[in-house]
Amino acid sequence: MPRKAPKGKYKLKTHRATAKRFKVTGSGKLMRTKIGKGHLRRNTSKRVKAQLSEMQEVKGRSIVKRVKRLAPYLRRYKLNPSS
């Protein structure tokens, strides 16, 4: 039996590490997580630990461009949909 010819464009694979590190807000801003949350936080103050959980806006245009290339469907789908 012959194969079906592909229609339209190819699907792009999302770089999963990039999709987990960044998120896009409703207004289209790219947000990133902060560093320093892996380990060795025993001697850190509660205030600093709370500040580490906040997300920060990505300012550099070149980084935004790279993230959009690695995760093209980042705005369209959430990483873990609630259903």
C-alpha positions in Angstrom: 0.0 0.0 0.0 1.5 3.4 -1.0 2.3 6.0 1.7 0.3 9.2 1.9 2.0 12.3 0.8 2.6 14.8 3.6 0.4 17.9 3.5 1.5 21.3 4.5 4.5 22.2 6.6 6.5 19.9 8.9 5.9 19.9 12.6 8.7 21.3 14.7 9.9 19.7 17.9 10.0 21.8 21.0 13.2 21.9 23.0 11.8 20.6 26.3 14.5 22.2 28.6 13.7 25.6 27.1 9.9 25.1 27.5 10.4 24.3 31.2 12.6 27.3 31.9 10.6 30.0 30.1 7.0 31.1 30.0 5.1 33.7 27.9 2.7 36.1 29.6 -0.7 37.1 28.2 0.8 40.4 26.8 3.5 38.4 25.1 6.5 39.1 27.4 9.0 36.3 27.8 9.6 35.4 31.5 12.5 33.4 32.9 13.2 31.7 36.2 16.0 32.9 38.5 19.2 31.0 39.2 20.5 29.7 42.5 17.6 27.4 43.5 19.4 24.1 43.1 21.1 23.5 46.4 23.0 25.2 49.3 20.2 27.4 50.5 20.4 26.6 54.2 22.2 29.9 55.1 20.1 32.1 52.9 17.5 34.4 54.4 13.7 33.8 53.9 13.4 37.0 52.0 16.1 36.0 49.4 14.5 32.6 49.1 11.1 34.1 48.4 12.7 36.4 45.8 14.2 33.4 44.0 10.7 32.0 43.3 9.7 35.2 41.3 10.1 35.2 37.5 11.9 37.9 35.7 11.4 39.4 32.2 13.9 38.6 29.5 15.4 41.8 28.1 17.8 40.7 25.4 16.4 40.5 21.9 18.8 37.9 20.8 17.8 35.6 23.7 14.1 36.1 22.9 14.8 35.2 19.3 16.7 32.0 20.3 14.0 30.9 22.7 11.3 31.4 20.1 13.3 29.2 17.7 13.8 26.5 20.3 10.2 26.5 21.6 8.0 27.7 18.7 4.7 26.7 20.4 5.5 28.1 23.8 2.7 30.7 23.7 0.1 28.4 22.1 0.2 25.5 24.7 0.9 25.3 28.4 3.5 22.8 29.6 1.1 21.0 32.0 -2.5 21.6 31.0 -4.9 21.3 33.8 -7.3 18.5 32.7 
